[in-house]
Amino acid sequence: MDINEVVVKLRELLGPEKVLSEPEDIYVYGYDSSIVYKGYPWVIVRAYSTEDVVKVLKFADEHVIPVIPRGAGTSLTGGPIPINGGIILDLSGMKKIRVDVDDGIVEAEAGAIVDEVDKECRKYGFMFPIDPASAEVATIGGSLANDGGGMRGARYGTMRHVLLSVEVVLPGGKVLQLGSPVYKQALGYELAQLIAGSEGTLGIITKATFKIVPLPERVGRILAFFSDVEDAAKAIFTIRRRGLNPLILEFMDDITLQAVDSVYKLGLPQANAAVLADVDGPPEAIDRYINTFKGIFKEYNAFRIDVATDPDEMNRIYMARKGAYPALSRLYPVVIIGDVCVPLSKLPNIVKAIKDISKKYELPIAAVGHAGDGNLHTFTGLHSTSGDEWERGYKANDEIALVALELGGSVSAEHGIGMQKKYLLVKELKVRRSEYALELMKGIKKLFDPKGILNPGKLFD
Ligand SMILES: Cc1cc2nc3c(=O)[nH]c(=O)nc-3n(C[C@H](O)[C@H](O)[C@H](O)COP(=O)(O)OP(=O)(O)OC[C@H]3O[C@@H](n4cnc5c(N)ncnc54)[C@H](O)[C@@H]3O)c2cc1C
């Protein structure tokens, strides 16, 4: 079947308004937010129901055509890139959200925006626990497929940790509900958990049910500035080591602070690092919690500590972290984004290593992230995707990943493997002497998707 026939047939099956094939559509759906990767889909289908997804997967399986699911395209690893053409299945039109406050759950369709899900929960005095920095645009389906995390990761983990059940459509069009919408279930092999982090390679997520958590009674926000990056990392470690459990605990280095300040004019001081923490609890306890955190920051030589409890000031301080990616992206046309995770006690080692590697390769490497759970993102700033600078950038990124492995950590925390980290996944499995795990993964892929039509070329070759 040639591309024109595929387009005609899909229009017959779904109606012409759901099928896009103009050059401008083909162009924009060829990118994700990494900007580094590029592909050319044959056609884009905008699904509005599970039935639409079933029709596409029956057709694609019969004719062995690749299907690449896509939410908002905020992936930073090339996850939704159509490497060898095929059908982009855009789920962003499936947006229904239903909160069941009695049962403490939210059910959301794949295309529901994470922030919208959170807002819906807030109407009932609850919140959606996972809050990626991309929450204003990222979808539930894409975030679950990547097993995304966010600012509240140290307390609530990633999407899989709040997942109860998921509806998926398999190649050929079979619809399954994996898991149950209850807080406990022991159903043998946990197939719903396999879907979390499967990056669109096993099935198309159409909806999912998650736990929700009560809104904090009150929140206090603290932003502390340090002259020494290792001091900032030690402060984060100490907070966790003393058994404190902040709502968020984030790290920013000097490059990040300068970038956000130049864009958002936050009035930040010259500092080599900063730590952002949210404490929550009953109103009468907030001042005590804030003082405990201030005490730890002072112990590690913080030279300025800003505290906010009113919403406007809290939002201003928050931009020092939330604005990191947009601000850093303005500085450089190309960034290579790292996503390592280390044991909490090794945070000072990894921040020092990142600074050393930045000097060694003579490249600006910003470090920022949800360090409260050991996760740091690096942004290596470049001017093009070729030549000596590009090669140095990739080597530097590799070296940071290898240091994370040596420290007992992981090369991939929450952005997924996509196209970017396939070889790093292999390296991590080698270090753990678990290469056979890759064979198991490939076996699982074959069971779900025997013809290999779902998001080919991602996770592994
Ligand atoms: C500014 C910025 C900040 C970010 N901050 C964070 C952060 O704090 N934490 C974090 O974890 N990530 C973060 N990310 C990365 C990204 O936002 C997440 O991976 C996000 O969850 C992806 O959602 P999406 O809807 O954009 O998915 P997409 O990018 O469209 O897709 C991601 C992957 O999921 C697959 N997929 C999409 N929808 C489905 C579906 N319905 N069924 C099966 N597979 C599907 C795709 O094929 C692809 O492999 C950030 C990105 C940006 C640009």
The ligand as an SDF file (V2000), in Angstrom:
LIG
                    3D

 53 58  0  0  0  0  0  0  0  0999 V2000
    9.7740   22.5110   29.5680 C   0  0  0  0  0  0  0  0  0  0  0  0
    9.7390   21.0280   29.8350 C   0  0  0  0  0  0  0  0  0  0  0  0
    9.7490   20.5820   31.1330 C   0  0  0  0  0  0  0  0  0  0  0  0
    9.6780   19.2100   31.4060 C   0  0  0  0  0  0  0  0  0  0  0  0
    9.6460   18.8060   32.7040 N   0  0  0  0  0  0  0  0  0  0  0  0
    9.4960   17.4990   32.9940 C   0  0  0  0  0  0  0  0  0  0  0  0
    9.4100   17.0680   34.3500 C   0  0  0  0  0  0  0  0  0  0  0  0
    9.4640   17.8640   35.2920 O   0  0  0  0  0  0  0  0  0  0  0  0
    9.2490   15.7480   34.5810 N   0  0  0  0  0  0  0  0  0  0  0  0
    9.1750   14.8400   33.5520 C   0  0  0  0  0  0  0  0  0  0  0  0
    9.0150   13.6520   33.8150 O   0  0  0  0  0  0  0  0  0  0  0  0
    9.2800   15.2180   32.2620 N   0  0  0  0  0  0  0  0  0  0  0  0
    9.4290   16.5170   31.9540 C   0  0  0  0  0  0  0  0  0  0  0  0
    9.5290   16.9050   30.6480 N   0  0  0  0  0  0  0  0  0  0  0  0
    9.4730   15.8960   29.5800 C   0  0  0  0  0  0  0  0  0  0  0  0
    8.0540   15.6570   29.0170 C   0  0  0  0  0  0  0  0  0  0  0  0
    7.2260   16.7580   29.2920 O   0  0  0  0  0  0  0  0  0  0  0  0
    7.3980   14.4510   29.6180 C   0  0  0  0  0  0  0  0  0  0  0  0
    8.0410   13.3030   29.1760 O   0  0  0  0  0  0  0  0  0  0  0  0
    5.8910   14.3740   29.2690 C   0  0  0  0  0  0  0  0  0  0  0  0
    5.3180   13.6670   30.2680 O   0  0  0  0  0  0  0  0  0  0  0  0
    5.5170   13.8470   27.9330 C   0  0  0  0  0  0  0  0  0  0  0  0
    4.1310   14.1020   27.6890 O   0  0  0  0  0  0  0  0  0  0  0  0
    3.5650   14.4390   26.2240 P   0  0  0  0  0  0  0  0  0  0  0  0
    2.0840   14.4610   26.2780 O   0  0  0  0  0  0  0  0  0  0  0  0
    4.1880   15.6670   25.6890 O   0  0  0  0  0  0  0  0  0  0  0  0
    4.0580   13.1630   25.4290 O   0  0  0  0  0  0  0  0  0  0  0  0
    4.7870   13.0620   24.0110 P   0  0  0  0  0  0  0  0  0  0  0  0
    6.0300   13.8590   24.0280 O   0  0  0  0  0  0  0  0  0  0  0  0
    3.8270   13.3410   22.9290 O   0  0  0  0  0  0  0  0  0  0  0  0
    5.1480   11.5100   24.0170 O   0  0  0  0  0  0  0  0  0  0  0  0
    6.0440   10.9690   24.9360 C   0  0  0  0  0  0  0  0  0  0  0  0
    6.1710    9.4520   24.7030 C   0  0  0  0  0  0  0  0  0  0  0  0
    4.9510    8.8140   25.0360 O   0  0  0  0  0  0  0  0  0  0  0  0
    4.3920    8.1320   23.9210 C   0  0  0  0  0  0  0  0  0  0  0  0
    2.9410    8.3630   24.0100 N   0  0  0  0  0  0  0  0  0  0  0  0
    2.3030    9.5670   23.9900 C   0  0  0  0  0  0  0  0  0  0  0  0
    0.9890    9.3850   24.1720 N   0  0  0  0  0  0  0  0  0  0  0  0
    0.7920    8.0500   24.3080 C   0  0  0  0  0  0  0  0  0  0  0  0
   -0.3580    7.2280   24.5080 C   0  0  0  0  0  0  0  0  0  0  0  0
   -1.5820    7.7480   24.6170 N   0  0  0  0  0  0  0  0  0  0  0  0
   -0.1860    5.8860   24.5860 N   0  0  0  0  0  0  0  0  0  0  0  0
    1.0400    5.3220   24.4920 C   0  0  0  0  0  0  0  0  0  0  0  0
    2.1520    6.0440   24.2920 N   0  0  0  0  0  0  0  0  0  0  0  0
    2.0360    7.3950   24.2200 C   0  0  0  0  0  0  0  0  0  0  0  0
    5.0530    8.7530   22.7020 C   0  0  0  0  0  0  0  0  0  0  0  0
    5.1140    7.8680   21.6130 O   0  0  0  0  0  0  0  0  0  0  0  0
    6.4350    9.0720   23.2640 C   0  0  0  0  0  0  0  0  0  0  0  0
    7.2430    7.9300   23.2290 O   0  0  0  0  0  0  0  0  0  0  0  0
    9.6200   18.2690   30.3380 C   0  0  0  0  0  0  0  0  0  0  0  0
    9.6130   18.7310   29.0200 C   0  0  0  0  0  0  0  0  0  0  0  0
    9.6680   20.0920   28.7560 C   0  0  0  0  0  0  0  0  0  0  0  0
    9.6330   20.5520   27.3220 C   0  0  0  0  0  0  0  0  0  0  0  0
  1  2  1  0
  2  3  1  0
  2 52  2  0
  3  4  2  0
  4  5  1  0
  4 50  1  0
  5  6  2  0
  6  7  1  0
  6 13  1  0
  7  8  2  0
  7  9  1  0
  9 10  1  0
 10 11  2  0
 10 12  1  0
 12 13  2  0
 13 14  1  0
 14 15  1  0
 14 50  1  0
 15 16  1  0
 16 17  1  0
 16 18  1  0
 18 19  1  0
 18 20  1  0
 20 21  1  0
 20 22  1  0
 22 23  1  0
 23 24  1  0
 24 25  2  0
 24 26  1  0
 24 27  1  0
 27 28  1  0
 28 29  2  0
 28 30  1  0
 28 31  1  0
 31 32  1  0
 32 33  1  0
 33 34  1  0
 33 48  1  0
 34 35  1  0
 35 36  1  0
 35 46  1  0
 36 37  1  0
 36 45  1  0
 37 38  2  0
 38 39  1  0
 39 40  1  0
 39 45  2  0
 40 41  1  0
 40 42  2  0
 42 43  1  0
 43 44  2  0
 44 45  1  0
 46 47  1  0
 46 48  1  0
 48 49  1  0
 50 51  2  0
 51 52  1  0
 52 53  1  0
M  END
$$$$
